[in-house]
């Protein structure tokens, strides 16, 4: 089974990427939908007990944010893949300006996440790690090279 962990600031395309690449095969675990860690934990428990592949579609900016998902996934013998979304601050703020309602994130929130951002590394426990960027309105996926 497979656990996928997204990393990157808001408005970098994580949810759109999920819809394009994993909607048909993986459950989406997202604080945007679940709102509490309790609900998130219950959904994770179900995925683990049913051996259901899932994607953690949160910002997960720091190593500590990712650590709990990786540890649980490894405990349940899930393969762990990470996708880091290019987190250029200006581009994210520009994309966010086109959002409305609950999807709109105050700029201070994006900047705060950016300040906490730590690049993921295979040493965290990822079995595979990828870099994702948006080019010509499409996602480009590259293998991780430690030089982003």
N, C-alpha and C positions, 0 to 999 in steps of 0.2 A: 504494500500500500504506500501511498504517497502523501506527504504533507508539504505544501508549498507556502513559503513565507515571503510576502511582499515587503520591501523596504523602500522608503522614499517619502519626501515631503508631500503635502497635499497638492492636488492639481497637477500631478505628473503622469496621469493616465492609468493608475492601478486598476480601478474598477472597470474602465473600458477594456483594458487588457484582459481582465478576468472574463468579461462577457465574450470577447472574441476567441479566447484560447481554452477556457476551462468550464464554461457554463454548462456544457452537456455532460461533463465527466466528474466534476468536483463540487462539493458543497462549499458555499461561501460563508466564511466566518468573519463578520465585520461588526465593529462597535457602532458603526453608523446605523446598522439595523437592530442590533441586539441591545445596545445602550448600557448594559451592566456587565461586569466581569462574571457575575453569577450565571447569567444567561449564556455568556460565551463559554464558560466552563462546562455547562450542561450540554451545549451543542458539541463541544470537543469530546466529551465523554461518549456521546452517541456515535460520533465518527469513529472513535477508537474501538468501541465495543462491536460495531458493525463492520469494521475494516473498510470504512468509507473514505476515499480520497477527499482532501479538503484544501482550500486556499485560505490563508489568513490575510484578508484584505484590509490591513490597517497600515499606518505609517511606519510603525516599528523602527523608529529612528536610531535607537541605541542597542548595543550588545545586550544589555539587561532586558530590554523589551522583547528581544528575540529568544533569549535564553530559555524562558519557560516553555515556549512552544517546541523548541528543539529538544529539550530534555524529555518532555512528555512523548513526543513523536518517537524518539529513540527507545524509550521505555516500552512502547507498544510495537517496536520493530518496523516503524514506518521509514521509508526513504525520505530524506529531507532535502528539498530544493529551495534555493533562495533566488529571488529576482529583485535586483536593485534597479530602481527607476531613476534615470538621470535627474538630479535634483538641482537644476539651475534656478536660483531664486527668482530672477527677473521673469523668466518664462512661466514659472508656476503662478506668479502674481498676475501676469497678463492673462493666462488661461482662466484663473479664478475670477477675474473681472467679468467674464462672460456667464458666470453662474448666477443663479438666483435662489431665493428661498433658503431652505436648510442646507443646500449644496454649497452656498457661498460661505467661505471661511474668512473671517476678518484677517487683514494683512498681518496684524500682530501675531496671530495664531500660526500662520505659515512661517513667519520669521522665527518664532520661538521653536518650532519643530526643526527648522534649518540649523539653529544654534546647537541643538542636541544631536544632530545627525552624525553618526559614526558609520563609516563604510563597513559592510559586512566582510567576513573573511572565512575561508574554509575551516580555519582553526576553531570556529564557533561550533562546528559539528555539521555543517552543511555537507551533503554528499555531492551536490552539484550547485554551482552558483553562476548566475547570468547577469548581464548588464542589459538594460532595456532603455532605448531612447526613442523619441518621436522624430522622424525625418520625413518630410513631404507628406505629412498627415497619415503616416503609417508607423507601426511599431517595428523597430529593428532590434533583434535579439542577438547578443554577442556572448561568447563564452567569457568568463571572468578572467582578467589578466592582472589584477592587482594594480592596474594603472588606469584609473578612470578620469 
